[in-house]
Amino acid sequence: MTVLESLSPRARLAPESGIVEVVNYARGRDGLIPLWVGEGDLSTPDFISKAAAASLQAGETFYTYQRGIPELRQALSDYYKRHFQSTLPADHFFVTGSGMQAIQIAVQALTSPGDELIYLSPAWPNISAALEIAGGRSVPVKLDFSGGRWRLDIEKLEQAITPKTRVLFINTPSNPTGWTASRDDLQQLLELSRRHDLWIMADEIYALYYFLGGRAPSFLDVMRPDDRVLFVNSFSKNWSMTGWRIGWIVGPPEIGQVIENLIQYSTSGVAQFIQRGAVAALEEGDQFVAANIERAAKSRDVLCDALIATNRVETLKPEGALYAFLKIDGVSDSRKAAIDIVDKTGVGLAPGTAFGPGGELFLRACFLRDPAQMEEAAKRLFDYIGSL
């Protein structure tokens, strides 16, 4: 038995990220325009970094609250009151070491080995991988695609439910498709979860990136106090904090000790100075977030208008999130196409094969960037598509 063979099968079978594969292939090239991962081109604003630095200077480098410092949990409660008209007290909020850890903890809390989780596909691949590593089974239900638009078929979703199903994972607005659930969609999903006694794991990280005005519909708009909904979220996108690795969970206070225990036995909490930066983000960052959203909307229009003008790209401007999900006429292998595009144009895209069933023929581009840079990326892609 080799060293590799001696490892846990779950660990050995953890899939390589199809996104990271392309990133590693071309990272650091001159003239590269990286649209492959879900982050923008702005570094974290000073008011956040200075709050974290001040905390470090003050010596806040010790173990701290497993559920998050009280100031941050209250700031999250206030943030939800402002943006979601929610009245959830601070004891509904739990701070995690990234949105990814929020998903891992939610998976551990809601499922046992052998249980099933249903998710809408194409989807960010990490949710499926997190479940499979934990011994569960992920069940994709493909969104319908026609005329450049994605749609949910609630009957098809219900048909996928089995006695082993425990969770519905709903990401809206969606990464990578931009599909955004309507209020009626969310109501139907809640009724479905009630009928089958299921939890909903709601990933609403892109709720404010909604290009029809205001924010996207949320489960918080339609749920009852007794509905089983666990929200997972992250500071990464709104406040340009992808490298900070801090997120949160929103859930009923009665499961708080379970969440705290799972945090304790994974990371034992988030560094206090990072949490101080997160407090500043929530309390002082609404204007920065609004500017980020405006920037994304302009760049979305620049990119999508150019690609639609080729008459060879099947897509519409997404209603929400940060991604154009592109179906290019003549592309049958998106992994191969992503490599070819970065070689020939210097534009980094994520292959749709990374996002599961329904994504195989697509490529994903993140448009949270300077509109001027997006114009250059759009020109390069326009020329590439014209050469096919």
Rosetta blueprint (number, residue, H / E / L):
1 M L
2 T L
3 V L
4 L L
5 E L
6 S L
7 L L
8 S L
9 P H
10 R H
11 A H
12 R H
13 L L
14 A L
15 P L
16 E L
17 S L
18 G H
19 I H
20 V H
21 E H
22 V H
23 V H
24 N H
25 Y H
26 A H
27 R L
28 G L
29 R L
30 D L
31 G L
32 L L
33 I E
34 P E
35 L L
36 W L
37 V L
38 G L
39 E L
40 G L
41 D L
42 L L
43 S L
44 T L
45 P L
46 D H
47 F H
48 I H
49 S H
50 K H
51 A H
52 A H
53 A H
54 A H
55 S H
56 L H
57 Q H
58 A L
59 G L
60 E L
61 T L
62 F L
63 Y L
64 T L
65 Y L
66 Q L
67 R L
68 G L
69 I L
70 P H
71 E H
72 L H
73 R H
74 Q H
75 A H
76 L H
77 S H
78 D H
79 Y H
80 Y H
81 K H
82 R H
83 H H
84 F H
85 Q L
86 S L
87 T L
88 L L
89 P L
90 A H
91 D H
92 H H
93 F E
94 F E
95 V E
96 T E
97 G L
98 S L
99 G H
100 M H
101 Q H
102 A H
103 I H
104 Q H
105 I H
106 A H
107 V H
108 Q H
109 A H
110 L H
111 T L
112 S L
113 P L
114 G L
115 D L
116 E E
117 L E
118 I E
119 Y E
120 L E
121 S E
122 P L
123 A L
124 W L
125 P L
126 N H
127 I H
128 S H
129 A H
130 A H
131 L H
132 E H
133 I H
134 A L
135 G L
136 G L
137 R E
138 S E
139 V E
140 P E
141 V E
142 K E
143 L L
144 D E
145 F E
146 S E
147 G L
148 G L
149 R E
150 W E
151 R E
152 L L
153 D L
154 I H
155 E H
156 K H
157 L H
158 E H
159 Q H
160 A L
161 I L
162 T L
163 P L
164 K L
165 T E
166 R E
167 V E
168 L E
169 F E
170 I E
171 N E
172 T L
173 P L
174 S L
175 N L
176 P L
177 T L
178 G L
179 W L
180 T L
181 A L
182 S L
183 R H
184 D H
185 D H
186 L H
187 Q H
188 Q H
189 L H
190 L H
191 E H
192 L H
193 S H
194 R H
195 R H
196 H H
197 D L
198 L L
199 W E
200 I E
201 M E
202 A E
203 D E
204 E L
205 I L
206 Y L
207 A L
208 L L
209 Y L
210 Y E
211 F L
212 L L
213 G L
214 G L
215 R L
216 A L
217 P L
218 S L
219 F H
220 L H
221 D H
222 V L
223 M L
224 R L
225 P L
226 D L
227 D L
228 R L
229 V E
230 L E
231 F E
232 V E
233 N E
234 S E
235 F L
236 S L
237 K L
238 N L
239 W L
240 S L
241 M L
242 T L
243 G L
244 W L
245 R L
246 I L
247 G E
248 W E
249 I E
250 V E
251 G L
252 P L
253 P H
254 E H
255 I H
256 G H
257 Q H
258 V H
259 I H
260 E H
261 N H
262 L H
263 I H
264 Q H
265 Y L
266 S L
267 T L
268 S L
269 G L
270 V L
271 A L
272 Q H
273 F H
274 I H
275 Q H
276 R H
277 G H
278 A H
279 V H
280 A H
281 A H
282 L H
283 E H
284 E H
285 G L
286 D H
287 Q H
288 F H
289 V H
290 A H
291 A H
292 N H
293 I H
294 E H
295 R H
296 A H
297 A H
298 K H
299 S H
300 R H
301 D H
302 V H
303 L H
304 C H
305 D H
306 A H
307 L H
308 I H
309 A L
310 T L
311 N L
312 R L
313 V E
314 E E
315 T L
316 L L
317 K L
318 P L
319 E L
320 G E
321 A L
322 L L
323 Y E
324 A E
325 F E
326 L E
327 K E
328 I E
329 D L
330 G L
331 V L
332 S L
333 D L
334 S H
335 R H
336 K H
337 A H
338 A H
339 I H
340 D H
341 I H
342 V H
343 D H
344 K H
345 T H
346 G L
347 V E
348 G E
349 L L
350 A E
351 P E
352 G H
353 T H
354 A H
355 F H
356 G L
357 P L
358 G L
359 G L
360 E L
361 L L
362 F E
363 L E
364 R E
365 A E
366 C E
367 F L
368 L L
369 R L
370 D L
371 P H
372 A H
373 Q H
374 M H
375 E H
376 E H
377 A H
378 A H
379 K H
380 R H
381 L H
382 F H
383 D H
384 Y H
385 I H
386 G H
387 S H
388 L L
